[in-house]
Each structure stands twice: as structure tokens, then as C-alpha cells.
Amino acid sequence: MTKKKPITAFLGVFEENLQKMKKSIKKELERPSSERRKDWLKRQLKEAKELRNLLKDMAETKTCPHCGGKI
């Protein structure tokens, strides 16, 4: 099974979403341990890691539409 190339047009949107997620995770971690929403935090961390990995893949596959070279 081959891996599809991610669409790089949404790179800025994904980066912004990742930054928002990081801020909300940091805000949650500032709360005392007893008041944290642990299940929410685990889901957010998992999603943030997936998004981070997707952004890394997108950065590696950025190519010029004309010549096919790396940008």
C-alpha cells in the first residue's frame, strides 16, 4: 500500500491548529494535578503528535509545481 502525498495547501491552517492545541495543553497542565481532565489531555496530546508528524511529512514533500524541485 502506498502512502498518499499530503496536500500542502492547508499547511498554514494545520500549523495554526497545532499552535492553538499547544496553548490549550499548556493551560491545562498549569492546573493542579487533581483538577486536570486527564482523558481530554491524553486525546489532545495524541492528536497534537499526529498533527506534528503530518506537518513534518508535509515539509519534507514540498516541491515546486513547475520543476519538481524542493522548495
Secondary structure, DSSP 8 states (H G I E B T S, - for coil): -------GGGHHHHHHHHHHHHHHHHHHHHS-GGG--HHHHHHHHHHHHHHHHHHHHHHHT-B-TTT--B-
